[in-house]
Amino acid sequence: FTVSVGAVVLNEKEEILLLDHVLRPASGWGIPGGFMNALEQPHEAVRREIFEETGLEIEDVEMMWMRTLNRHIEVIFRANAKGEAQVKCREINDLGWFEFEKMPAEMSKGQREIIKKVLSKK
């Protein structure tokens, strides 16, 4: 199995942080996250990934669910942003804060569903 983490990160305006990922050339925009390292706990991995990609610290980190996709496990979190987001690595083309209704049109249906599900559990 491989294991990844992702988070729906909100700012003080309740806008959603989305990243335009280099590794998602077809769908582009999505939530921040990435693969866990050996011996790393999921909540540590999501904090590390978001910091590496954006320089943001996150707080109020809450695990929402885990699911399996073939031989992959995905752990989804909800968190609040602390600080200012900037593109910090080569895996990210761009980032932005979006209202749910104004997310990029080219974003995948799967990413939209993750965000919708997390926001419905507030």
PECORFEN-V332564 format. One record per residue. RES is the residue in three letters. SS is DSSP state (H for helix, E for strand, L for the rest). Layout:
res-><RES,RES>
ss-><SS,SS>
This chain:
res-><PHE,THR,VAL,SER,VAL,GLY,ALA,VAL,VAL,LEU,ASN,GLU,LYS,GLU,GLU,ILE,LEU,LEU,LEU,ASP,HIS,VAL,LEU,ARG,PRO,ALA,SER,GLY,TRP,GLY,ILE,PRO,GLY,GLY,PHE,MET,ASN,ALA,LEU,GLU,GLN,PRO,HIS,GLU,ALA,VAL,ARG,ARG,GLU,ILE,PHE,GLU,GLU,THR,GLY,LEU,GLU,ILE,GLU,ASP,VAL,GLU,MET,MET,TRP,MET,ARG,THR,LEU,ASN,ARG,HIS,ILE,GLU,VAL,ILE,PHE,ARG,ALA,ASN,ALA,LYS,GLY,GLU,ALA,GLN,VAL,LYS,CYS,ARG,GLU,ILE,ASN,ASP,LEU,GLY,TRP,PHE,GLU,PHE,GLU,LYS,MET,PRO,ALA,GLU,MET,SER,LYS,GLY,GLN,ARG,GLU,ILE,ILE,LYS,LYS,VAL,LEU,SER,LYS,LYS>
ss-><L,E,E,E,E,E,E,E,E,E,L,L,L,L,L,E,E,E,E,E,E,L,L,L,L,L,L,L,E,E,L,E,E,E,E,L,L,L,L,L,L,H,H,H,H,H,H,H,H,H,H,H,H,H,L,L,E,E,E,E,E,E,E,E,E,E,E,E,E,L,L,E,E,E,E,E,E,E,E,E,E,E,L,L,L,L,L,L,L,L,L,E,E,E,E,E,E,E,L,H,H,H,L,L,L,L,L,L,H,H,H,H,H,H,H,H,H,H,H,H,L,L>
